[in-house]
Amino acid sequence: MQALQGLAPAPLPVTRARLAGAVRSPEGRRSYLRAVFNHRAGTVIPLTGQGSHQLGTLARANALIVVPEDVVRMEEDEPADVMSLP
């Protein structure tokens, strides 16, 4: 809606949540992994099938897990930054 008004888009809200499964990311690259965020439980479930051609996973996702550039693996129960999707 903001783009239609010529405004810059608002950044997605970022929250901390516990991972409900381990995730991996290529070294030196920030990754945004599709996930399902449970606000009440404070957990985030990483979804399998992160490839750009896997639209079913994208349709199920309500959040993105942010994996920093210097991290290649995050373990289950580890806290992670989560961006809620609109």
C-alpha positions in Angstrom: 0.0 0.0 0.0 2.8 2.4 0.8 4.4 1.9 -2.6 1.2 3.0 -4.2 1.4 6.2 -2.2 5.1 6.8 -3.3 6.3 6.0 0.2 9.2 3.8 1.2 8.0 0.4 2.5 8.0 -0.1 6.3 10.6 -2.6 7.5 9.2 -5.9 8.6 9.0 -6.3 12.4 11.8 -8.4 13.9 11.2 -10.6 17.0 13.4 -13.2 18.8 12.1 -16.8 18.9 13.5 -20.2 19.7 14.2 -22.5 16.8 12.1 -25.6 16.6 14.8 -27.2 14.4 18.3 -26.7 13.2 19.1 -24.5 10.2 22.1 -24.1 7.9 23.3 -21.3 5.7 26.2 -20.7 3.3 29.2 -19.1 4.9 29.5 -15.4 4.2 25.9 -14.9 3.2 23.0 -13.6 5.2 20.1 -16.0 4.7 16.3 -15.5 5.1 14.8 -18.9 5.6 11.0 -19.6 5.3 9.4 -20.5 8.5 6.2 -20.8 10.5 6.3 -18.5 13.6 4.1 -19.4 16.6 3.7 -16.0 18.4 2.2 -17.5 21.5 4.8 -20.2 22.0 7.7 -18.0 21.0 9.0 -20.7 18.6 9.7 -20.7 14.9 9.7 -23.9 12.8 12.0 -23.8 9.8 10.3 -25.2 6.6 12.0 -27.7 4.3 12.4 -26.8 0.7 14.0 -23.4 0.7 14.7 -23.2 -3.0 13.2 -20.4 -5.0 11.2 -22.8 -7.2 9.4 -24.3 -4.1 6.4 -22.1 -3.9 4.4 -24.4 -1.6 6.9 -23.7 1.2 6.5 -19.9 0.6 2.8 -20.2 0.7 2.9 -21.9 4.1 5.5 -19.4 5.6 4.4 -16.6 7.9 7.9 -15.5 8.8 11.6 -15.5 7.8 14.4 -16.7 10.0 17.4 -14.4 9.7 20.8 -16.2 9.7 23.7 -13.7 9.9 26.6 -13.8 7.5 29.1 -15.2 10.0 26.8 -18.2 11.0 26.7 -21.4 9.1 24.5 -23.4 11.5 22.0 -22.7 14.2 20.8 -25.5 16.5 17.3 -26.3 17.8 16.3 -24.2 20.8 18.7 -21.5 19.9 17.3 -18.0 19.8 17.0 -16.4 16.3 15.8 -13.2 14.8 12.5 -13.7 13.0 10.8 -11.3 10.6 7.0 -11.6 10.5 5.6 -11.5 7.0 2.5 -9.4 6.3 
